[in-house]
Amino acid sequence: MNPPDKTTFDPARSERIAILRRGRERSPFLAASGWIVLGAVVVSWLASRPLLGRLSAERRWSNFLDFAGGLVPAPVRESGDWSMALPWAGGLLADGGGEALLNTLGIATAAILLAAAFVLPFLPLASRWLSRVDPCGVAAGRTGRMGRGFWFVAGPVVRFGFVLARSVPEYLIAFLLLSLLGLQVWPLVLALAIHNFGILGRLGGEVVENADSAASTLARASGAGRAGLFATTIFPAVFNRFLIYYFYRWETCVKDATVLGMLGLLTLGKLIARSKGFFWDRMFFHVLLSASVIVAGDLVSTWLRRRLR
């Protein structure tokens, strides 16, 4: 028996598809948003004074060609020999690029280590599963009025502290600390650490709340305290998830440290700002340096989590 020809018209199948199409959910909000975005794009290109600026389309295209051509290393543009790109890159590394890269990496690493170290003791307090009179739902003796009052306010206060820490942009914190402490590395480290303290606290608190509660409940019924529950049953079980968050935020710290260098400290951001508009090839090289650090960190994170798994 020959298999059915898929190209043969099947009225029943077509009718079922039509029924599904008629019965699918429609969102007027999404449809209107799509048309608004499309209209804005069309207006920005066709208006006499386009939203992209007062430059004509020809001028913008000319600027793009200048920019694209400027990304080619200067020795290569002059000679056409790509073998000169490597010595050129080595010269940029020796002329401040290597130091800026190490500064960027050091600031990001110190910031995430500080944030991770300070956030860990607060995670049991941030968890609604542990920060209560009867942690894990298991009561252990009577708790006085002062104890009940403490556990009633401890969780909300810690969670509000996380919200407050991450609600202030790290750029603003860095600017304020630079005004107080002067131009040095620590204002940038502390600014990133404070901001990531709030983010890691929020993420870590949710991980603790959603962790498997069977082992914690059993340990609590055996007499373990909150710190013991977190250290022996919860933290080891979710450590791999914590690593994902820590490396993710470390990558973000690398990018933020790059940008914060524009405030004056020697990081890749300062070199990028110095090269902008004049030396596109140097700017692009320093951007690639920053990206290479993030790619390397992602590879290390993947390898480490696989080993731990």
N, C-alpha and C positions, 0 to 999 in steps of 0.2 A: 504493500500500500504506500503510495507516494505521500510525503508530508504535505500539509496544507501550504499553499502559496501565500506568503505574507503580504504580497502586493495585491491580493484579491480583495475587492471591496466587501466589507462585512457590515451590513446595515445595523445589525444588533450592537456590534462593538461601537460604531459611530454614535448610536443613540445613547449608549451608556456614557461615552465621553461627553456628549452634549449635556446629559443630565448632571454629571459632575461639575461641568463648567458653570451651569446655571445655579447650582447649589453651593458654589464656593463662597467663602466669606469675602466681603468687600469692605475696604476701609476708606471712607471719604477723606479722612485726614491725610492718609498716605498719598492718595491720588492728588489731592490739592497741593500737598507739599512738593510732589514731583513736578507738577506743572509750574509752580512758583519758581523752583530751582531752574527749570528749563527756560522759563521766561527771563529770569535774571541773567542767565548766561547769554541769551540772545541779545538782550538790551545792552549788556556790557560791551559787546563787540560791535553793535550796529549804531549805538548812540553817537551823536556828534561829539560829545565829550565822554568817552568811554569810562566805565568805572575802574578800569585798570590804570587810568592815568590820562594825561593830556597828550601823550606821545601818540603819533600815528602808528598804524599797523606796520608800515615800512620801517619806521624808526625802531620799533620794538624788535622786529626781525633782525635788523642790523645789529642791535645791541646783543641779541642772542648769539649771532654768528661771532661777534667779537668775544663774547664770553666763552663760547665753545672752543674757539681757537686759542684763547688764553689759557685754557686748561692744560694744553700741551706744554711740557717743561721747556723753559726758555732755551737751553742748549739744543734741544731737539728741533724747536722751531727754526733756529738759525742754521743748523747743519743738516737736518733731516735724518740724523743718525740716532736711533733709539738706544744704542749702546751707551750713550752719554747720560741717559736718564738715571742710571744707578749711581754714578759718582755725584750727580746733582742732588739726589735724595740723601746720600751720605753727608754731603756738605750741609744740607738743611738740618739733619739730625745733630751734627756737631755744632752748628751755629744756633743753639738754644732749643732745637726741636726735641732732642733727647731729654734734656732737663725738664722741659714743659710736659713731655709725656709722663715722666716719672712723678712730677708734681701732681698731675691730674690723677694718675693711678693711686698715688699715696693719699690724696685728699678723699677720693671716693672710698678707698678701702678702710681708712681710719674712721670715716663717718659711719659706714654701715656696721663696722665692728662695735663702735660705741652705741649705736642705736640698738643693735641686737643684744648687747650685754645689759643695757639698762631696761629693755622691754621685757626680758624674760621673767624677772621677779614680779612684774605686774600682771602677767597673763592669768595666773590663777584668780586674781582679784577681778579681772575684766570678764571672766567667764561666768555666766549666769548659772552654770552647772556646779561650779565650785564656790562662788562668792554668795553664799546663802547660809542661813542658820543650820540647815541640814544638808551639807554637801552630798551630791550624788543621790539625794533623796533619802539618805540614811541618817537618822538622828542618833547622836551619841551622848546621852545624858541631858541634863537640863542646862539651858543657857540663860544667863542673867539678862536683865533689861539692858545694861550697857552693851553686852555682847550682841544682843539682837539689834540694837540700834546701830552698832558699828557695821554689821553685815548688811543692814538695810541700806546704808548710804555708801558703803565702800565701792561696790560695783559701779553704780551710776557716777560717782566722783572720778574713778579711774577711766571709765569710758568717755566722760566729758573731757578729761585731760588729753586723751588720744585725739578727740575731735579738735580741741583747741590747738594742739601741736601741729596737726596737718592742715588746719584751716589757714594758717599764715604762710604765704609763699616763702620758699627758702631764699629767694632773691632779696626779699624785704628783710628777712632775718639777717642775712649776710651783710646787707648795707648798714643795718643798725649796729651790728657787732664790729664791722670795720670802722665805723665812726667812734666806737668806744675803745677798741683795742689797737687800732692802727692797721696798717697794711702788713698782714702776716697770714700764715696758713690757717691758724686756729679759728678765726671767725668763719671761714668757709667750711671747715670741718664741723664746727658746732652747729652752723646753720643747717647743713645737710643732715646731721645727726638728729636734731630736734624735729625736723620735718618728717624724717623717716621713722622716728620713734612713734609718731602718731599713726603713720600708715601701717607699720609692722604690728603695732598694738591692735589695730582694728582687724587686720588679716589674721594675726595669731589668735586673737580672742575667738573669732569665728571657727578657726580650726579646732581649738580646744573644746568649744561647745558641741561641735559635730563629731568629735572623736567617739570611738566605740566605748560605750559606758559599762559593758559587762565586767571587764577587769577592774575598773575603778570602783564600781559598786561593791564587788567582792572584797577589794582591798579596804574600802571604807568600813564594811561590815566587820572586818578583822581588826579594826582599830587604827588604821592609818590616818594621819592628818592630811590637811589640804596640800601642804608642801610635799609630803611623801607621795600622795596620789599623783600629783603633777610630775614629780621627778621619776617615779618608777613605773607608772602605767600609761600616762598620757603622752609625755614628751618623747619617750622612745618610739611610741607607735606613730607619731606624726612628725618625727624629725625630718623625714624625707620631704614632706610638704613644706616644712619650715625652710629647708634648703632652697627649694624652688623660689619661695618669696624673697629670701635673702639675696640670692644671686640676681633675681629680677630687679630688686631695688638697687643692688650694687651697679648693675648696668645703667640704671637711671641716674645714679650718683655720678657715674663717669660722664654722662652727657651734661648733667647739671654743673659739675665741676668745670667742664669745658666752657660752658656759657658764663659761669661766675668769674672765670679768669678775665673776662672783659672789664671787670671792675678795677683791674690793675695788677693783679697777681700773675706771675709767670706760669700760666697753664696754656694748654693748646688754644683756649679761647682768646687769649691775648694775642697770640701769633695770628690767629684767623682774623681778628679785628684789624690787626696791623696790615695784613695783606689784602684786605677787601678793597676792591676797586682799582688796585694798582698791580698786584701780582696774583692773578687768578690761579696760576699753577701752584704757587706756594700755599695759597689758601686751601686748594683742593687736596694737596698733599697732607696738610695738617688735619683736615677733615677725615681723610682716609686713615691717618694714625689713630684718631679717636675711635673710628669704626672698627679698626683691627683689634683694639683692646676689648671692645664689647664682644666681637666674634670669638676671641680667645677665651673670654670669661664664660660664654655660653657653652663652648666645647668642654671646658673644665667642669662646669656644672653638670652637664649631661654625663660625663665620664664618672664623676663622683657619685651621683645619684644611682647610676647603674651598679657601681661597686657596692654601695650600701644596700641596694635592693636585694 
